[in-house]
Amino acid sequence: MKKNIIYCSYSCFFCQRAYQLLKKRDISFKKYHVKNIGDWNEVKEKIGRKTVPKVFINDFHISRFDDLLTAEQSGKLDEILN
């Protein structure tokens, strides 16, 4: 089963915007705060960068909030969801 996941930080403005966009679209997801993850180095290896937010929709990696917003505006997000 494919998952929707967002890795974020409590103090990150773009993380909050990504979270709000997903909620607005009624996309269910698991939210991980980087401060709560036991082995952040392992997560960094998985996502490839040290910055957040990192969004995975149906296991498709969307690197930054700007990419998520572009995907939503272009219709790509709908393609990924289906």
C-alpha positions as CSV (number, residue, x, y, z in Angstrom):
1,M,0.0,0.0,0.0
2,K,1.4,3.4,-1.0
3,K,1.7,6.0,1.7
4,N,1.5,9.8,2.0
5,I,4.2,11.2,4.3
6,I,5.5,14.6,5.2
7,Y,8.7,15.2,7.0
8,C,8.7,18.6,8.6
9,S,9.9,20.9,11.4
10,Y,7.8,22.7,14.0
11,S,9.4,26.1,13.1
12,C,9.4,25.7,9.3
13,F,7.1,28.2,7.5
14,F,7.2,26.1,4.3
15,C,6.4,22.9,6.2
16,Q,3.3,24.6,7.6
17,R,2.2,25.7,4.1
18,A,2.8,22.1,2.7
19,Y,0.7,20.7,5.6
20,Q,-2.1,23.2,4.9
21,L,-2.1,22.5,1.2
22,L,-2.4,18.7,1.9
23,K,-5.2,19.3,4.4
24,K,-7.0,21.6,2.0
25,R,-6.9,18.9,-0.6
26,D,-8.2,16.4,1.9
27,I,-5.1,14.2,1.4
28,S,-4.5,11.9,4.4
29,F,-0.9,11.6,5.4
30,K,1.5,10.7,8.2
31,K,3.4,13.7,9.6
32,Y,6.9,13.2,11.0
33,H,8.6,16.0,12.9
34,V,12.3,15.8,12.5
35,K,12.9,16.5,16.2
36,N,10.9,13.4,17.0
37,I,12.7,11.0,14.7
38,G,15.2,8.8,16.4
39,D,17.7,8.5,13.7
40,W,17.6,11.7,11.6
41,N,20.7,10.6,9.7
42,E,18.8,7.6,8.3
43,V,16.0,9.8,7.2
44,K,18.4,12.3,5.6
45,E,19.8,9.4,3.6
46,K,16.3,8.4,2.4
47,I,15.3,11.9,1.3
48,G,18.6,13.0,0.0
49,R,18.7,16.4,1.6
50,K,18.9,18.0,5.0
51,T,16.0,20.4,4.4
52,V,12.3,20.1,5.1
53,P,9.5,19.8,4.1
54,K,9.9,16.5,2.3
55,V,6.6,15.1,0.9
56,F,5.9,11.6,-0.4
57,I,2.6,11.2,-2.1
58,N,1.9,7.5,-3.1
59,D,5.7,7.0,-2.5
60,F,6.5,9.7,-5.1
61,H,9.0,12.2,-3.6
62,I,8.3,15.9,-3.9
63,S,11.4,17.7,-2.7
64,R,10.2,21.2,-1.6
65,F,7.1,23.2,-0.9
66,D,7.5,25.1,-4.2
67,D,7.5,21.7,-6.1
68,L,4.3,20.6,-4.2
69,L,2.6,23.9,-5.1
70,T,3.6,23.6,-8.7
71,A,2.4,20.0,-8.8
72,E,-1.0,21.1,-7.4
73,Q,-1.4,24.1,-9.8
74,S,-0.4,22.0,-12.9
75,G,-2.6,19.0,-12.1
76,K,0.4,16.8,-11.6
77,L,-0.6,16.2,-8.0
78,D,-3.9,14.7,-9.2
79,E,-1.9,12.4,-11.5
80,I,0.3,11.3,-8.6
81,L,-2.7,10.7,-6.4
82,N,-4.5,8.4,-8.9
